[in-house]
């Protein structure tokens, strides 16, 4: 599976962005999908994940109520809708695919990573 994230950019605080992650391969629906982010000088961290059929989604506390993860298995896509963005959301965002449980998105258990997309939120 190859992953390509897109949709990042510069946005003012309070604004919105939608990130997309396009996956290649015919086994996309076999993978739980996740989004991670890495801010300058920080470790990469988990943001959100979604189960194989899209029925369950999980979020880190600091994005709950603001971000929404979704997927379209027919088109091999996963999305991250980000609303009410804050300057502290500034980071490179990565999508990842895993065969593990989407409740346990440990980075070392991710099978595939996409290249990141930069999100910058100005104050």
C-alpha positions as CSV (number, residue, x, y, z in Angstrom):
1,X,0.0,0.0,0.0
2,X,1.3,3.4,-0.9
3,X,-0.1,6.5,0.8
4,X,-0.1,10.1,-0.3
5,X,-1.3,12.8,1.9
6,X,-2.4,16.2,0.7
7,X,-4.5,19.2,1.6
8,X,-2.3,21.0,4.0
9,X,-1.7,24.7,3.8
10,X,-1.7,28.0,5.7
11,X,-4.9,28.9,7.5
12,X,-5.8,31.5,10.2
13,X,-6.7,30.4,13.7
14,X,-10.4,29.3,13.8
15,X,-10.3,28.2,10.2
16,X,-10.7,24.8,8.6
17,X,-8.8,22.4,6.4
18,X,-9.5,19.0,5.1
19,X,-6.6,16.6,4.6
20,X,-6.8,13.7,2.2
21,X,-4.8,10.5,2.0
22,X,-5.0,8.5,-1.2
23,X,-4.0,4.9,-1.0
24,X,-3.0,2.6,-3.8
25,X,-3.7,-1.1,-3.9
26,X,-6.8,-3.2,-3.8
27,X,-6.5,-4.1,-0.1
28,X,-7.2,-0.7,1.3
29,X,-10.3,-1.9,3.2
30,X,-8.1,-4.4,5.0
31,X,-6.3,-1.7,6.9
32,X,-7.3,0.6,9.8
33,X,-6.1,4.1,9.0
34,X,-4.7,6.8,11.1
35,X,-3.5,10.3,11.1
36,X,-0.4,11.4,13.1
37,X,1.3,14.8,13.3
38,X,4.7,16.1,14.2
39,X,5.3,19.7,15.3
40,X,8.7,21.3,15.0
41,X,11.0,20.0,17.7
42,X,8.4,17.5,18.9
43,X,7.9,13.8,18.7
44,X,5.3,12.5,16.2
45,X,2.0,11.9,17.9
46,X,-1.3,10.2,17.2
47,X,-4.2,12.3,16.1
48,X,-7.1,10.1,14.9
49,X,-7.8,6.6,13.6
50,X,-10.7,4.8,11.9
51,X,-11.6,1.2,11.6
52,X,-11.6,-0.8,8.4
53,X,-15.2,-0.3,7.6
54,X,-15.3,3.3,8.9
55,X,-17.7,2.4,11.7
56,X,-15.5,3.4,14.5
57,X,-13.3,6.4,15.0
58,X,-10.9,7.4,17.7
59,X,-9.3,10.7,18.6
60,X,-6.7,12.1,20.9
61,X,-8.3,14.3,23.5
62,X,-7.0,17.6,22.2
63,X,-8.7,17.3,18.8
64,X,-12.0,15.8,20.0
65,X,-14.9,17.9,18.8
66,X,-12.8,19.7,16.3
67,X,-11.4,17.0,14.0
68,X,-13.3,14.3,12.1
69,X,-11.7,11.3,10.4
70,X,-13.6,9.5,7.6
71,X,-12.8,7.1,4.8
72,X,-14.2,6.1,1.4
73,X,-13.2,2.5,0.7
74,X,-14.6,2.6,-2.8
75,X,-12.1,5.2,-3.7
76,X,-9.2,4.3,-1.4
77,X,-9.4,7.6,0.5
78,X,-9.2,8.7,4.1
79,X,-9.8,12.2,5.2
80,X,-9.2,14.4,8.2
81,X,-11.6,17.3,8.5
82,X,-10.0,19.9,10.8
83,X,-12.2,22.7,12.2
84,X,-11.5,25.5,14.7
85,X,-7.8,25.2,14.1
86,X,-5.4,26.6,16.6
87,X,-1.8,27.7,16.2
88,X,-0.7,24.6,18.2
89,X,-2.2,22.4,15.5
90,X,0.7,23.5,13.3
91,X,2.6,20.4,12.3
92,X,3.3,18.0,9.5
93,X,0.5,15.6,9.2
94,X,1.0,12.0,8.2
95,X,-1.5,9.2,7.3
96,X,-0.7,5.6,8.1
97,X,-2.2,2.2,7.5
98,X,-2.1,-0.7,9.9
99,X,-3.5,-4.2,10.3
100,X,-3.6,-3.7,14.1
101,X,-6.6,-2.6,16.2
102,X,-7.4,1.1,15.4
103,X,-7.7,1.7,19.2
104,X,-4.0,1.0,19.6
105,X,-2.3,3.2,17.1
106,X,1.3,2.6,18.2
107,X,3.6,4.1,15.6
108,X,5.9,1.1,15.6
109,X,2.9,-1.1,14.6
110,X,2.0,1.0,11.5
111,X,2.6,-1.0,8.3
112,X,2.7,1.9,5.9
113,X,3.3,5.6,6.1
114,X,2.6,8.4,3.7
115,X,4.7,11.5,3.2
116,X,3.5,14.3,5.3
117,X,1.6,17.4,4.5
118,X,2.3,20.7,6.2
119,X,-0.4,22.4,8.1
120,X,0.4,25.9,9.4
121,X,-2.1,27.8,11.6
122,X,-1.4,31.5,12.1
123,X,-2.6,33.4,15.1
